[in-house]
Amino acid sequence: GIALTLPGIPVITSVAEGTNKLKVSWDNPDGTGTDGSIGYDLERDWSVGDVSYRVVIGNDISENTSTDMNLLSASEFGYRLQAKNTTGYSDWSGITRQTTTSISDGVPSQVTIA
């Protein structure tokens, strides 16, 4: 069917940390019209020194989660989301930030061999 209403703005509910990955989860937006077919575009932003980067890492995602892989450890990333249906696009959600874990997390700082 054709949706008569633009989808509402989706809400990111969590960004679960990992060493070189982050799993982004979200809820379906309110007010999506009559069309049950909603896709999501996911965007990542990050900075290196004084330079900021922003790139869409997922287009037309049909699930409510996406795992961003091969990230630098102990680094902060931001995510925002946009919903779309047959009528068009929602506004972008707010940015949710999370830091990947350090490689040394969970590794003993000193090993003693007796």
N, C-alpha and C positions, 0 to 999 in steps of 0.2 A: 504494500500500500504506500501511498504518498503521505508523508507527514505534513500537516498544515501549520505546524509550529516549529520554530527553531528549538533545538534541545537546550535545556538549562545548563548551567555551568557545573561540570563535575567537581567533586571534592576528593582530594587525595587524603586517604585515611591513615596511611602509614608508609614509611620508607624503611624497610628492614635492612640492617647493615650486614655486610660480609667483608672478607678481606679484599677481594678484587671485584666485588659485585654489590649491587643494591637492588632490592625488590620493591617496586612501587605498586601500591594497591589503592583502589579508589571505589567509590560508590557511584551507581548510576545517577545522573542528574535528575532533578525534579522537572516536570513540565516538558516532556520530550515529544508531545504530540501523540498521534495514534500509531505511528510507525515503531514497531519493536526493534527495528534494525538500526542500531546506533554503533558508530565506530569512534575510536579515540585516536588523537594524535598526541604523542608524548614528546616533550622537549626537555633536553638537559642543558644546564649552564654550569660553567666552572671558570675559574681564573687561574692563570699562571703568572705570578708576579703582578704587574699592572695591566695585563691584557686579559679581557674577558671573552669567553666564547659561548655561543648558543647554537645548538643544532637539534633538529627534529630526529629522534632516534627510533620512532615508531609511527607508522601511518596506518590508519584504519584498523587499529587493534580491536578485536571483537571481545576479548576477555576483559576482566576487571583487574588484571595484574600484568606486570611486565618486569622482567629481570634485566638490568643493565649490566653487561658482563665486561671483563677485561679492563677494569678501571684501576687507576693507581691506588695503592693502599695509603691509609692515613691522609686522605684528601677529601675535601668537601665538594659536594655536587648539589645542584638545585634542580628541581623538576616542576614542570607545570603541564597542564592537560587541557585539551580542547575536545569537546564532543561534536559529532556531526551526524546528520541524518539526511534524508532526501531533500529537505528544504534548504539546508545550509549548515553553518557552523555556530557553535556557542562562542562566547568570549572565553579567553584563557582563564584558567583557575589561578589562584595565588601560587606563589612558589613555595615549595616545601624543601628544606635542606637537610642533608644527612652526610655524615663523614664515614668513609670506609674505615674498617678496623686496621690497625697496624699489624704488619706481619709478625711482630714479636709478641702480640697479645696471645696469652696462653702458652707461651714458650718459657720454660724456666730461665731465669737470668744466670743461674750458676748450676752446673751439674757436678756433683761430687761422686767420684768412683772410689769405692772402698776396697 
